[in-house]
Amino acid sequence: MSGVVKIQAQCDTWLGLSALNYHFATQCIPTPLAWYMHQLPEKVLRWGAVAVLWLEGPAALLLLSPAR
């Protein structure tokens, strides 16, 4: 449910969908793949932020739903 926390914290970067613009460069232990991800166009990074908020928010509730 960390997607809910990101929205409730009123963080401008997550609300503006710009958090991934610097996330890959500021990780504690960045991987070689992070450099390539950091070079992606801003539009792709914005869609990535939308995906993160969706997967960590409403889609995470599906884990609590019954299988049938």
Rosetta constraint file for C-alpha pairs under 8 A:
AtomPair CA 1 CA 5 HARMONIC 6.96 0.50
AtomPair CA 1 CA 56 HARMONIC 5.56 0.50
AtomPair CA 1 CA 57 HARMONIC 5.49 0.50
AtomPair CA 1 CA 60 HARMONIC 6.61 0.50
AtomPair CA 2 CA 6 HARMONIC 6.25 0.50
AtomPair CA 2 CA 56 HARMONIC 5.77 0.50
AtomPair CA 2 CA 57 HARMONIC 6.85 0.50
AtomPair CA 3 CA 7 HARMONIC 6.49 0.50
AtomPair CA 3 CA 52 HARMONIC 7.28 0.50
AtomPair CA 3 CA 53 HARMONIC 4.93 0.50
AtomPair CA 3 CA 54 HARMONIC 7.25 0.50
AtomPair CA 3 CA 55 HARMONIC 7.63 0.50
AtomPair CA 3 CA 56 HARMONIC 4.52 0.50
AtomPair CA 3 CA 57 HARMONIC 4.49 0.50
AtomPair CA 4 CA 8 HARMONIC 6.06 0.50
AtomPair CA 4 CA 53 HARMONIC 7.84 0.50
AtomPair CA 4 CA 56 HARMONIC 7.53 0.50
AtomPair CA 4 CA 57 HARMONIC 5.67 0.50
AtomPair CA 5 CA 9 HARMONIC 5.91 0.50
AtomPair CA 6 CA 10 HARMONIC 7.06 0.50
AtomPair CA 6 CA 11 HARMONIC 6.65 0.50
AtomPair CA 6 CA 14 HARMONIC 6.59 0.50
AtomPair CA 6 CA 53 HARMONIC 7.98 0.50
AtomPair CA 7 CA 11 HARMONIC 6.86 0.50
AtomPair CA 7 CA 14 HARMONIC 6.98 0.50
AtomPair CA 7 CA 15 HARMONIC 6.59 0.50
AtomPair CA 10 CA 14 HARMONIC 7.95 0.50
AtomPair CA 10 CA 15 HARMONIC 6.93 0.50
AtomPair CA 11 CA 15 HARMONIC 6.16 0.50
AtomPair CA 12 CA 16 HARMONIC 5.67 0.50
AtomPair CA 13 CA 17 HARMONIC 5.86 0.50
AtomPair CA 13 CA 18 HARMONIC 4.95 0.50
AtomPair CA 13 CA 19 HARMONIC 4.64 0.50
AtomPair CA 14 CA 18 HARMONIC 6.17 0.50
AtomPair CA 14 CA 19 HARMONIC 5.33 0.50
AtomPair CA 14 CA 49 HARMONIC 7.27 0.50
AtomPair CA 17 CA 46 HARMONIC 5.26 0.50
AtomPair CA 17 CA 47 HARMONIC 7.99 0.50
AtomPair CA 17 CA 49 HARMONIC 5.57 0.50
AtomPair CA 17 CA 50 HARMONIC 6.91 0.50
AtomPair CA 18 CA 22 HARMONIC 7.99 0.50
AtomPair CA 18 CA 45 HARMONIC 7.38 0.50
AtomPair CA 18 CA 46 HARMONIC 6.15 0.50
AtomPair CA 18 CA 49 HARMONIC 7.28 0.50
AtomPair CA 19 CA 23 HARMONIC 6.17 0.50
AtomPair CA 19 CA 49 HARMONIC 6.95 0.50
AtomPair CA 20 CA 24 HARMONIC 6.66 0.50
AtomPair CA 20 CA 38 HARMONIC 7.91 0.50
AtomPair CA 20 CA 45 HARMONIC 5.76 0.50
AtomPair CA 20 CA 46 HARMONIC 7.24 0.50
AtomPair CA 20 CA 48 HARMONIC 7.42 0.50
AtomPair CA 20 CA 49 HARMONIC 6.41 0.50
AtomPair CA 21 CA 38 HARMONIC 6.78 0.50
AtomPair CA 21 CA 42 HARMONIC 6.96 0.50
AtomPair CA 21 CA 45 HARMONIC 6.47 0.50
AtomPair CA 22 CA 26 HARMONIC 6.28 0.50
AtomPair CA 22 CA 38 HARMONIC 7.18 0.50
AtomPair CA 23 CA 27 HARMONIC 6.21 0.50
AtomPair CA 23 CA 38 HARMONIC 7.92 0.50
AtomPair CA 24 CA 30 HARMONIC 6.81 0.50
AtomPair CA 24 CA 34 HARMONIC 5.22 0.50
AtomPair CA 24 CA 35 HARMONIC 6.96 0.50
AtomPair CA 24 CA 37 HARMONIC 6.76 0.50
AtomPair CA 24 CA 38 HARMONIC 5.54 0.50
AtomPair CA 25 CA 30 HARMONIC 6.83 0.50
AtomPair CA 25 CA 34 HARMONIC 6.97 0.50
AtomPair CA 25 CA 35 HARMONIC 7.00 0.50
AtomPair CA 25 CA 38 HARMONIC 6.55 0.50
AtomPair CA 26 CA 30 HARMONIC 7.29 0.50
AtomPair CA 30 CA 34 HARMONIC 5.93 0.50
AtomPair CA 30 CA 35 HARMONIC 7.88 0.50
AtomPair CA 31 CA 35 HARMONIC 7.29 0.50
AtomPair CA 32 CA 36 HARMONIC 7.36 0.50
AtomPair CA 33 CA 37 HARMONIC 6.35 0.50
AtomPair CA 34 CA 38 HARMONIC 6.00 0.50
AtomPair CA 35 CA 39 HARMONIC 6.54 0.50
AtomPair CA 36 CA 40 HARMONIC 6.87 0.50
AtomPair CA 40 CA 44 HARMONIC 6.45 0.50
AtomPair CA 40 CA 45 HARMONIC 6.73 0.50
AtomPair CA 41 CA 45 HARMONIC 6.55 0.50
AtomPair CA 42 CA 46 HARMONIC 6.13 0.50
AtomPair CA 43 CA 47 HARMONIC 6.36 0.50
AtomPair CA 44 CA 48 HARMONIC 6.19 0.50
AtomPair CA 45 CA 49 HARMONIC 6.27 0.50
AtomPair CA 46 CA 50 HARMONIC 6.36 0.50
AtomPair CA 47 CA 51 HARMONIC 6.19 0.50
AtomPair CA 48 CA 52 HARMONIC 6.18 0.50
AtomPair CA 49 CA 53 HARMONIC 6.22 0.50
AtomPair CA 50 CA 54 HARMONIC 6.11 0.50
AtomPair CA 51 CA 55 HARMONIC 5.94 0.50
AtomPair CA 52 CA 56 HARMONIC 5.89 0.50
AtomPair CA 53 CA 57 HARMONIC 5.63 0.50
AtomPair CA 54 CA 58 HARMONIC 5.85 0.50
AtomPair CA 54 CA 59 HARMONIC 6.01 0.50
AtomPair CA 55 CA 59 HARMONIC 4.95 0.50
AtomPair CA 55 CA 60 HARMONIC 5.95 0.50
AtomPair CA 56 CA 60 HARMONIC 5.47 0.50
AtomPair CA 57 CA 61 HARMONIC 7.19 0.50
AtomPair CA 58 CA 62 HARMONIC 7.54 0.50
AtomPair CA 59 CA 63 HARMONIC 7.83 0.50
AtomPair CA 60 CA 64 HARMONIC 7.74 0.50
AtomPair CA 61 CA 65 HARMONIC 6.86 0.50
